[in-house]
Amino acid sequence: MDFDKDLQSIQLARNLAARAKEAQMEFKHFNQKQVDKIVEAMSEAGFREAERLARMAHEETGFGKVSDKIIKNQFATRDVYNSIKDLKTVGIIDIRSNGKVVKIAEPMGVVAALIPSTNPTSTAMFKAIISLKCRNGIVASPHPKAVKSTAEAMNVLSEAAEKAGAPAGLIQTLTIPTLEGTNALMHDKNIAVILATGSTPMVRAAYSAGKPAYGVGSGNVPAFIERTADIKKAVADIVYGTTFDNGVLCSSEQAMIVDRPIKEKVIEEAKKLGCYFLNPEEKKLLEERVAKGAKLNADIVGKPAPWIASYAGFEVPPDTTVLIAECTKVGKDEPLSIEKLSPILAFYTVDGWLEGCHRSIELLEFGGVGHTMAIHSNDREIILKFALEKPAFRIVVNTPSSVGAVGYTTGLTPSMTLGPGTWGGSIISENVTASHLMNIKTLAFETNPVNKGNAVDSLEGTGVGRTEAGASGFTNIIEERLRARAGNPPVGSFNSSFTKKESNKRFGSGISEDEINKIIAEFKKY
């Protein structure tokens, strides 16, 4: 019997979630060394295949530039890995208050990862790497326009992970993506958390799925050039930012706001870099085809400037880099003030930093609140004022916004998923990374006794928290005890010290009388 595509997708989603959960139940017992070996292998494999995957993504979607997609793939693998490689995600990860508070990492479970068509391979690999770093499984739900490239990126990492010792089935891809299948995946009992990158409706669906979710939305990034800026650098940065992968990153510049005294110089520099300033008739044509009713026409997303101009009904030089339209307002009456996800910039002239501040706020509130903005200035006081007053959680300074916000040209955490905070409808305002995908358990000793007595009141002096070279092994003992007490049997290469010479009598969930006596004796030493 042939089933409809939506039914096939739903069943596949259920099967993949169950398979990933089964593998994750084994993976959660891996130690830090095993986890790090697997994640490193994934990163190296993705980095090696960066060019092939970039070409696949470009051929399948028609978005962006192969050269820039290669950079994104390399960034999403090696740069992301380097930013998290030393992060401890297994067992005891922190000791505080002289041993009275102990932080213990636990995996979340299986991550449902929604992957956008604009970054189908880089975002997929990024999410897989940060998920497995925390001993989670992952099921990716690709955009229907990018199924093959997303699936291949996940296959590359899955094969590398399994060769490095990961359980089979830990990384899965929904290869029959439908709205119904993605919805079933997000609601599945085996899914622990949703990591959603995509359209606003999809992010809203993630939040309504009844699961913990990290969702990120649109950008509409303004870039302000203040009169003290290095004009040549500022213009070059903005042009680079908005043309990077033809503007498909949500952190790409969407509007150039220029201080009046430097307007002519900015225009001169922009023209040197291939920017084309539209006349009123051309602007009208562009509005009609690209942003009619202030709603983006998806046909132009990620396309080069000459293609967009021809599509709109006029011609520009073949070496044109950016289409620039002078605008005076923000909102539906000014269609090109929306997020355009292409090398098109709205151009505003303002008189002074305060007016620039207000214009930036208008643009952010019109579809990009909480996300990102850029300022180009050499006045530290004005830079600080922008940081304090703008409704954006990433204010990048004197750098391209598109690649600065993700952490490529700045010290921000390398990430392909940028939280816009509660202002933008998200629970997270940071760049999402591995630390957001693990639970943290806390062991807390008494600090304010109600009753006096002779009781252990910390782990101070046990060797917990020392470097590996000086550790007494107590950390490993604690981790094994926690597993045993939680009823989690050791698997694979985990040979618990509790299993030797056990009595036949067992207590609770898998812990023997001998084990209890050993625990008591061990604690009495301290």
C-alpha positions as CSV (number, residue, x, y, z in Angstrom):
1,M,0.0,0.0,0.0
2,D,1.3,3.4,-0.9
3,F,1.0,6.1,1.8
4,D,0.7,9.8,1.2
5,K,3.9,11.8,1.7
6,D,2.7,13.5,4.9
7,L,2.0,10.1,6.4
8,Q,5.4,8.7,5.3
9,S,7.1,11.8,6.8
10,I,5.3,11.4,10.1
11,Q,6.2,7.7,10.5
12,L,9.8,8.4,9.5
13,A,10.0,11.2,12.1
14,R,8.8,8.8,14.8
15,N,11.2,6.1,13.7
16,L,14.2,8.4,13.6
17,A,13.5,9.9,17.0
18,A,13.2,6.4,18.5
19,R,16.4,5.3,16.9
20,A,18.3,8.4,18.0
21,K,17.0,7.9,21.5
22,E,18.1,4.3,21.6
23,A,21.6,5.3,20.6
24,Q,21.7,8.3,22.9
25,M,20.8,6.0,25.9
26,E,24.1,4.3,25.3
27,F,26.0,7.4,24.4
28,K,25.1,9.2,27.6
29,H,27.5,6.8,29.5
30,F,30.5,7.8,27.4
31,N,33.4,9.5,29.2
32,Q,34.8,12.9,28.3
33,K,37.7,11.4,26.4
34,Q,35.4,9.3,24.2
35,V,33.0,12.2,23.6
36,D,35.8,14.5,22.6
37,K,37.3,12.0,20.2
38,I,34.0,11.7,18.5
39,V,33.3,15.4,18.2
40,E,36.8,16.1,16.9
41,A,36.4,13.4,14.2
42,M,33.1,15.0,13.2
43,S,34.7,18.4,13.0
44,E,37.6,17.2,10.9
45,A,35.3,15.3,8.5
46,G,33.0,18.3,8.0
47,F,36.0,20.5,7.4
48,R,37.5,18.2,4.8
49,E,34.2,18.0,2.9
50,A,33.5,21.8,3.2
51,E,33.9,22.5,-0.5
52,R,31.9,19.5,-1.8
53,L,29.1,20.2,0.6
54,A,29.1,23.9,-0.3
55,R,28.7,23.0,-4.0
56,M,25.9,20.7,-3.2
57,A,24.1,23.3,-1.2
58,H,24.5,25.9,-3.9
59,E,23.3,23.6,-6.7
60,E,20.3,22.4,-4.7
61,T,19.1,25.8,-3.5
62,G,20.5,28.3,-5.9
63,F,21.3,30.6,-2.9
64,G,24.5,32.4,-2.3
65,K,28.1,31.8,-3.4
66,V,30.1,28.6,-3.3
67,S,33.2,30.4,-2.0
68,D,31.4,31.8,0.9
69,K,29.5,28.6,1.7
70,I,32.9,26.9,1.9
71,I,33.9,29.5,4.6
72,K,30.6,28.9,6.4
73,N,31.2,25.1,6.4
74,Q,34.7,25.5,7.7
75,F,33.6,27.9,10.3
76,A,30.7,25.7,11.4
77,T,33.1,22.7,11.9
78,R,36.6,23.7,12.9
79,D,36.0,27.1,14.4
80,V,33.0,25.9,16.4
81,Y,35.0,22.8,17.5
82,N,37.9,25.0,18.7
83,S,35.5,27.1,20.7
84,I,34.1,24.1,22.6
85,K,36.8,21.5,22.6
86,D,37.9,22.3,26.2
87,L,34.3,22.5,27.5
88,K,33.7,19.8,30.1
89,T,30.4,18.1,29.4
90,V,30.7,14.9,31.3
91,G,30.6,14.2,35.0
92,I,31.8,16.9,37.5
93,I,32.3,20.1,35.5
94,D,32.8,22.6,38.3
95,I,33.5,22.9,42.1
96,R,32.5,26.0,44.0
97,S,32.4,27.3,47.6
98,N,35.4,25.2,48.7
99,G,33.8,21.9,47.7
100,K,30.3,22.7,49.1
101,V,28.7,23.0,45.6
102,V,29.5,20.5,42.9
103,K,28.2,20.9,39.3
104,I,27.5,17.7,37.3
105,A,26.8,17.6,33.6
106,E,23.9,15.6,32.2
107,P,22.8,15.3,28.6
108,M,19.4,16.6,27.5
109,G,18.5,13.7,25.3
110,V,17.6,13.9,21.6
111,V,17.7,17.3,19.8
112,A,15.2,18.1,17.1
113,A,17.2,20.4,14.8
114,L,15.3,22.5,12.2
115,I,17.7,23.5,9.4
116,P,17.1,26.5,7.1
117,S,17.6,26.4,3.3
118,T,19.8,29.4,3.5
119,N,22.5,27.6,5.5
120,P,21.6,23.9,4.9
121,T,25.0,22.3,5.4
122,S,26.8,24.7,7.8
123,T,23.9,24.9,10.3
124,A,23.3,21.2,10.2
125,M,26.9,20.4,11.0
126,F,27.1,23.1,13.7
127,K,24.0,21.7,15.4
128,A,25.3,18.1,15.2
129,I,28.6,19.0,16.7
130,I,27.3,21.0,19.7
131,S,24.6,18.3,20.3
132,L,27.0,15.4,20.5
133,K,29.5,17.4,22.6
134,C,26.9,17.2,25.3
135,R,26.1,13.5,24.8
136,N,22.8,14.2,23.0
137,G,21.5,12.5,19.9
138,I,20.1,14.6,17.0
139,V,17.4,14.4,14.3
140,A,17.7,17.1,11.7
141,S,14.6,18.3,9.8
142,P,15.8,19.9,6.6
143,H,14.0,22.6,4.5
144,P,12.3,20.8,1.6
145,K,14.5,22.9,-0.8
146,A,17.7,21.5,0.7
147,V,17.1,17.9,1.7
148,K,20.0,16.3,-0.2
149,S,22.7,18.7,0.9
150,T,21.5,18.7,4.5
151,A,21.3,14.9,4.6
152,E,24.7,14.5,3.0
153,A,26.3,16.9,5.6
154,M,24.7,14.8,8.4
155,N,25.9,11.6,6.8
156,V,29.4,12.9,6.6
157,L,29.4,13.6,10.4
158,S,27.5,10.4,11.2
159,E,30.0,8.2,9.5
160,A,32.9,10.1,11.2
161,A,31.2,9.8,14.6
162,E,30.6,6.1,14.3
163,K,34.2,5.4,13.1
164,A,35.4,7.2,16.2
165,G,33.2,5.0,18.5
166,A,29.8,6.6,18.6
167,P,26.7,4.4,18.8
168,A,25.1,3.8,15.4
169,G,22.0,5.9,14.8
170,L,23.0,8.8,17.0
171,I,22.7,11.3,14.1
172,Q,19.6,11.1,11.9
173,T,18.0,13.2,9.1
174,L,14.3,13.4,8.2
175,T,14.7,12.8,4.4
176,I,11.0,13.2,3.7
177,P,10.4,16.6,5.2
178,T,6.9,17.9,5.4
179,L,5.2,20.3,7.8
180,E,3.4,17.4,9.2
181,G,6.5,15.3,9.6
182,T,8.4,18.2,11.2
183,N,5.5,18.8,13.6
184,A,5.4,15.1,14.5
185,L,9.2,15.2,15.2
186,M,8.9,18.2,17.5
187,H,6.1,16.6,19.4
188,D,7.6,13.2,19.6
189,K,8.1,11.7,23.1
190,N,11.7,10.9,22.4
191,I,12.6,14.5,21.6
192,A,14.0,16.4,24.6
193,V,14.7,19.9,23.1
194,I,14.1,21.8,19.9
195,L,16.8,23.9,18.2
196,A,14.9,25.9,15.6
197,T,16.5,28.1,12.9
198,G,14.3,29.2,10.1
199,S,11.2,31.3,9.3
200,T,9.2,33.0,11.9
201,P,6.2,30.6,11.5
202,M,8.5,27.6,12.0
203,V,10.1,29.1,15.1
204,R,6.6,29.8,16.5
205,A,5.6,26.2,15.8
206,A,8.7,25.0,17.7
207,Y,7.7,27.1,20.7
208,S,4.2,25.7,20.6
209,A,5.3,22.1,20.5
210,G,5.3,21.8,24.3
211,K,9.0,21.0,24.5
212,P,11.9,23.2,25.6
213,A,13.0,25.1,22.6
214,Y,15.7,27.5,21.4
215,G,14.3,29.6,18.5
216,V,15.9,32.3,16.5
217,G,14.2,34.8,14.1
218,S,14.9,37.5,11.5
219,G,17.5,40.2,11.6
220,N,16.9,43.3,9.6
221,V,20.3,44.6,10.6
222,P,21.1,48.3,10.5
223,A,24.7,49.5,10.0
224,F,25.4,53.1,11.1
225,I,28.5,55.0,9.9
226,E,29.1,57.8,12.3
227,R,31.1,60.9,11.3
228,T,34.3,59.8,13.1
229,A,34.5,56.4,11.4
230,D,37.2,55.3,9.0
231,I,35.0,55.7,6.0
232,K,36.9,53.6,3.6
233,K,37.0,50.6,6.0
234,A,33.4,51.1,7.1
235,V,32.0,51.0,3.6
236,A,34.2,48.1,2.7
237,D,33.0,46.2,5.8
238,I,29.3,46.8,5.0
239,V,29.7,45.8,1.4
240,Y,31.5,42.7,2.4
241,G,28.9,41.9,5.0
242,T,25.8,42.3,2.8
243,T,27.4,40.4,-0.2
244,F,28.7,37.5,1.9
245,D,27.0,34.5,0.5
246,N,24.7,37.0,-1.2
247,G,23.2,38.1,2.1
248,V,21.5,34.9,3.3
249,L,22.8,35.1,6.9
250,C,20.2,36.6,9.2
251,S,23.0,38.8,10.6
252,S,23.7,40.4,7.1
253,E,23.5,44.2,6.8
254,Q,20.1,45.4,5.5
255,A,20.4,49.1,5.8
256,M,23.3,51.7,5.7
257,I,22.7,54.7,7.9
258,V,25.1,57.5,7.1
259,D,26.0,60.7,9.1
260,R,25.2,63.7,6.9
261,P,28.7,65.3,6.9
262,I,30.3,62.1,5.4
263,K,27.4,61.2,3.0
264,E,29.2,62.1,-0.3
265,K,32.4,60.4,0.7
266,V,30.5,57.2,1.7
267,I,28.7,57.2,-1.7
268,E,32.0,57.7,-3.5
269,E,33.6,54.8,-1.7
270,A,30.5,52.6,-2.2
271,K,30.6,53.2,-6.0
272,K,34.3,52.3,-6.1
273,L,33.3,48.9,-4.6
274,G,30.6,48.3,-7.3
275,C,27.6,49.5,-5.5
276,Y,24.8,50.8,-7.8
277,F,22.5,53.6,-6.5
278,L,19.0,53.3,-7.9
279,N,17.1,56.2,-9.4
280,P,13.4,56.7,-8.4
281,E,12.1,54.6,-11.3
282,E,14.4,51.7,-10.6
283,K,13.6,51.8,-6.9
284,K,9.9,51.6,-7.7
285,L,10.5,48.6,-9.9
286,L,12.6,46.9,-7.2
287,E,9.9,47.5,-4.6
288,E,7.2,46.0,-6.8
289,R,9.2,42.8,-7.6
290,V,11.2,42.3,-4.4
291,A,9.2,43.7,-1.5
292,K,5.6,44.5,-2.5
293,G,3.5,45.2,0.5
294,A,6.7,45.1,2.6
295,K,6.7,41.3,2.1
296,L,9.9,39.7,0.8
297,N,9.7,37.8,-2.5
298,A,11.6,34.6,-1.8
299,D,12.7,34.3,-5.4
300,I,15.4,36.9,-4.9
301,V,16.9,35.5,-1.7
302,G,20.6,34.8,-2.0
303,K,20.8,36.0,-5.6
304,P,23.5,38.4,-7.0
305,A,22.7,42.0,-7.5
306,P,22.7,42.0,-11.4
307,W,20.3,39.0,-11.4
308,I,17.9,40.8,-9.0
309,A,18.0,44.0,-11.1
310,S,17.1,42.1,-14.3
311,Y,14.4,40.2,-12.4
312,A,13.0,43.6,-11.3
313,G,13.0,45.0,-14.9
314,F,16.1,47.1,-15.3
315,E,19.8,46.5,-16.0
316,V,22.9,47.3,-14.1
317,P,26.6,46.7,-14.9
318,P,27.5,43.0,-14.6
319,D,30.1,43.7,-11.9
320,T,27.6,45.4,-9.6
321,T,27.9,44.2,-6.0
322,V,25.1,45.8,-4.2
323,L,21.8,47.6,-5.1
324,I,21.3,50.7,-2.9
325,A,18.1,52.6,-2.6
326,E,17.8,55.9,-0.8
327,C,15.0,55.7,1.7
328,T,13.4,58.2,4.1
329,K,11.0,56.1,6.2
330,V,10.8,52.7,7.9
331,G,7.7,50.5,7.6
332,K,5.2,49.3,5.1
333,D,5.3,52.6,3.3
334,E,9.0,52.0,2.6
335,P,9.1,48.4,1.3
336,L,12.9,48.2,1.1
337,S,13.2,48.8,4.8
338,I,12.4,45.1,5.4
339,E,14.9,42.3,5.8
340,K,15.9,41.4,2.2
341,L,18.4,38.5,2.6
342,S,20.2,39.6,-0.6
343,P,22.7,42.2,-1.6
344,I,20.2,45.1,-1.4
345,L,20.7,48.0,1.0
346,A,18.3,50.7,2.1
347,F,20.3,54.0,2.4
348,Y,19.4,56.6,5.1
349,T,21.0,59.9,5.8
350,V,20.8,61.2,9.4
351,D,22.1,64.3,11.1
352,G,24.2,63.2,14.0
353,W,24.5,60.1,16.1
354,L,21.3,60.6,18.0
355,E,19.2,60.6,14.8
356,G,21.2,57.6,13.7
357,C,20.3,56.0,17.0
358,H,16.6,56.5,16.4
359,R,16.7,55.3,12.9
360,S,18.5,52.1,14.0
361,I,15.9,51.5,16.6
362,E,13.1,51.9,14.0
363,L,14.7,49.4,11.7
364,L,15.3,46.8,14.5
365,E,11.7,47.1,15.7
366,F,10.5,46.6,12.1
367,G,11.4,43.0,11.9
368,G,14.7,42.6,13.7
369,V,14.3,43.5,17.3
370,G,16.8,41.8,19.6
371,H,19.0,40.5,16.9
372,T,22.0,42.4,15.6
373,M,23.2,45.9,14.5
374,A,26.6,47.4,13.5
375,I,28.2,50.7,14.3
376,H,31.2,52.1,12.5
377,S,32.8,54.9,14.7
378,N,36.0,56.0,16.3
379,D,34.2,57.7,19.2
380,R,34.2,55.3,22.2
381,E,31.5,57.3,24.0
382,I,29.1,57.0,21.1
383,I,29.9,53.4,20.7
384,L,29.0,52.8,24.3
385,K,25.8,54.8,24.0
386,F,24.7,52.5,21.1
387,A,25.5,49.4,23.2
388,L,23.4,50.7,26.1
389,E,20.4,51.9,24.2
390,K,19.8,49.7,21.1
391,P,17.3,46.8,21.2
392,A,19.8,44.3,19.8
393,F,21.8,41.7,21.7
394,R,24.8,41.8,19.3
395,I,26.2,45.2,18.6
396,V,29.3,44.7,16.4
397,V,31.8,47.5,16.1
398,N,33.9,48.4,13.0
399,T,33.4,45.0,11.4
400,P,31.1,43.3,8.9
401,S,27.9,42.4,10.7
402,S,27.1,39.2,8.8
403,V,30.3,37.4,9.9
404,G,31.0,39.5,13.0
405,A,27.7,38.5,14.7
406,V,28.4,34.8,14.2
407,G,31.9,35.1,15.7
408,Y,34.0,34.9,12.6
409,T,35.6,38.4,12.8
410,T,34.8,39.1,16.5
411,G,35.3,37.4,19.9
412,L,31.7,36.3,20.0
413,T,31.0,32.6,20.5
414,P,31.2,30.9,17.1
415,S,27.6,29.9,16.2
416,M,25.2,29.5,13.4
417,T,22.2,30.2,15.6
418,L,21.9,33.6,17.1
419,G,19.4,34.3,19.9
420,P,17.3,37.5,19.8
421,G,16.3,37.2,23.4
422,T,12.8,37.8,24.8
423,W,12.6,41.0,22.7
424,G,12.7,38.9,19.6
425,G,10.5,36.1,21.1
426,S,13.3,33.8,22.2
427,I,14.4,32.5,25.5
428,I,18.1,33.0,24.6
429,S,19.9,36.3,23.8
430,E,23.3,34.7,23.2
431,N,25.0,32.9,20.4
432,V,23.8,29.3,20.9
433,T,26.6,26.8,21.6
434,A,27.2,23.4,23.3
435,S,26.8,24.8,26.9
436,H,23.1,25.5,26.1
437,L,22.5,21.8,25.3
438,M,23.3,20.1,28.6
439,N,21.5,19.9,31.9
440,I,23.5,20.7,35.0
441,K,22.9,18.7,38.2
442,T,24.0,20.3,41.5
443,L,25.4,18.5,44.6
444,A,25.0,20.9,47.5
445,F,26.4,20.5,51.1
446,E,25.0,22.3,54.1
447,T,26.3,25.8,54.7
448,N,23.8,27.0,57.4
449,P,23.2,24.0,59.7
450,V,19.9,23.6,61.4
451,N,21.2,20.8,63.6
452,K,24.7,20.3,64.9
453,G,26.5,17.0,64.2
454,N,29.5,15.2,62.9
455,A,28.7,15.1,59.2
456,V,30.6,15.6,55.9
457,D,30.0,19.1,54.8
458,S,32.1,19.4,51.6
459,L,34.3,17.6,49.1
460,E,37.3,19.8,50.0
461,G,40.5,17.9,50.3
462,T,39.2,14.9,48.3
463,G,41.1,15.8,45.1
464,V,38.0,16.7,43.3
465,G,38.6,19.6,41.0
466,R,42.4,19.1,40.7
467,T,44.0,18.8,37.3
468,E,44.2,15.4,35.8
469,A,47.9,15.1,36.7
470,G,47.2,15.7,40.4
471,A,43.8,14.1,40.8
472,S,43.4,11.4,43.3
473,G,40.8,9.6,41.1
474,F,38.0,10.7,43.4
475,T,36.2,12.5,40.6
476,N,35.9,9.2,38.7
477,I,34.7,7.5,41.9
478,I,32.0,10.1,42.4
479,E,30.9,9.8,38.8
480,E,30.6,6.0,39.0
481,R,28.6,6.4,42.2
482,L,26.2,8.8,40.6
483,R,25.6,6.4,37.7
484,A,25.0,3.5,40.1
485,R,22.7,5.5,42.3
486,A,20.7,6.7,39.3
487,G,20.3,3.1,38.2
488,N,22.4,3.6,35.1
489,P,24.4,0.4,34.4
490,P,27.9,0.8,33.0
491,V,28.2,0.0,29.3
492,G,31.0,-0.5,26.8
493,S,34.4,0.1,28.4
494,F,33.1,1.3,31.7
495,N,34.2,-1.2,34.3
496,S,32.9,0.0,37.6
497,S,35.0,-0.6,40.7
498,F,31.8,-1.6,42.4
499,T,31.4,-4.8,40.5
500,K,34.2,-6.8,42.2
501,K,33.3,-9.3,44.9
502,E,29.7,-8.2,45.2
503,S,27.3,-9.9,47.5
504,N,24.2,-11.3,45.8
505,K,21.9,-9.0,47.7
506,R,21.0,-5.9,45.7
507,F,19.3,-2.7,46.9
508,G,17.3,-0.1,45.0
509,S,18.1,0.0,41.3
510,G,21.2,-2.1,40.7
511,I,23.3,-1.2,43.8
512,S,24.6,-4.0,46.0
513,E,25.2,-4.2,49.8
514,D,29.0,-4.3,49.2
515,E,28.8,-1.1,47.1
516,I,26.9,0.7,49.8
517,N,29.5,-0.4,52.4
518,K,32.3,0.8,50.1
519,I,30.6,4.2,49.7
520,I,30.2,4.6,53.4
521,A,33.8,3.6,54.1
522,E,35.2,5.9,51.4
523,F,33.3,8.9,52.8
524,K,34.5,8.2,56.3
525,K,38.1,8.7,55.2
526,Y,37.2,12.4,54.5
